[in-house]
């Protein structure tokens, strides 16, 4: 194991997570999920993956395989706020690509997502932009989730307002699920 | 008696062995079902959809590589819907595969190319859909080109199940699915042993050896350089196949003649240093037994195995023999003993190895493998920037075949020639290093006579021959009984190491070979390498042994001479300087 790696989740915490899931079906998935959750930046950092591999005796290549299969897992630090733009068919026809393009006011965002990255996080770690295949809220398209709250029939004006509010640290009171 | 079942294939009834898949049963009765991802004994993840057949009563086409044949089953292996499904599935695979066959190293030896011809695909109907992933050339041994990968999963299966190394796995999902290492670090930066079994089973050129044949040609053409070549025991039963001869063809003399035609200044035999290894390792074993040293002692000839134990069992490194592999002993001896004999500057000497092995490419560049430089440093007043390695290049069987072909050598019709002296003289004991159990047998031939002072009752130690995963034997060395074991594949090596770490190993001496069947089934050998082919290569190796006038390493006159004139004694000062080594703790990452 590489000893110079930054520690994001204490091994004691990982030990607890492993102990509480020992022997349960889907042990690896749950452990990975909870370790990601315990990470301040909500991602699976190398040190944690290597510790899990060692403790659960699951090869690193397999942990990486699982982590890259499920879009739920992040391999990069996530921002304090997350904006998820739905890219399902219904949202697409109602203009979700435009919403994603609107977010290109964040420098580097468009390049990252166009090159196939699954998410983009601003340098100051304040905002992460992701896409998802479908939220199952097609009647309300286009749909955007901001910090797990779903916003519907979103317009360019609204998404930029949300972004500004997040950047100013405000709670958004103006947009509600309609 | 073997249980039989009756199945109907293409309207005719057949009796076939029970418990087999439809694909195997059909093969048994002479009906070949085309397949791609399936590989006997290695991979059956049914991902390609080429081997589909119709089974009466089944809703859809079934994949014959994973479906068991059962009593009364009615199977069709050809029909319009089968043909269409096979073609469509193959065309979908071809959509993302480059069509640059003419300039591909597997041109003419590619399962995808063959299948495309077999199924009569005439046009590329679908366009590319996948992003291009970068080439992984991080290791000294292997190159991965993901663009040529068809995601059959054979490499992953062989790495996980045969070798228990798990260096690679599928990563990503959907169109972004790829075979990759942990964090896409590349094979050079993870716990990969470089055994090359992945390259051996790859149906395309998605994983292959790092080709150095061009550099070797350049050195041969350079008049200032004195280029000597050594050939591993397993090459003489592999290169014939790679040159289009029959499986397991024993072609020692033709190989020597071909190498001379390529322009090597001297053609030598790694079997000479295999004999030298037996002297050093045999004496090391005797020393350990007599002096309560660390036992069991484990052989150290196989560099994939060395990297495996360094990664996965670093606590057990003391069990490894300190002997270098025959390849490395050769380099060290060539650039000291032989250079001195010829009075040539060791810096002008280039040592090329022909090996059945991709891990050897890494081994020769291990920083400690520069003993000849250490030997000459003071004598010639060299500084660290003059550093040179004992072995300069390692070429696999496949690379040598490429060189022969490029040089217009009519290999099949070459007249046989003899190795050069003195580093080309070897015994039957050196030859059998190519087969699993061979090092053990060779060591016993010498150790028995050294310990007991009596001639060996029977020279053939049949109990350690054959392809059983772990073989064991008890030897009576004039009253001292020792147990020995022989393992091939890293999975079996792991079993023996776990036993050692639990303190339950009953053995004094263990031989480990990385690849299935030993070096004759090595990752650098001719493609294809199947168990049937390994059997034939092994038979040829034991024939080579039995044809040798001298069959025990300590009786090799060239070995006697090198001890008399240069090394003085096994485990002596010079041996330690040139022929022994140390290991590195690596851990898993």
Interface residues (C-beta under 8 A of the other chain):
Chain A: X1 X2 X46 X49 X50 X53 X54 X59 X60 X61 X62 X63 X64 X65 X68 X69 X70 X71 X75 X116
Chain B: X131 X160 X166 X167 X168 X169 X170 X171 X172 X173 X176 X180 X181 X182 X183 X190 X191 X587 X588 X589
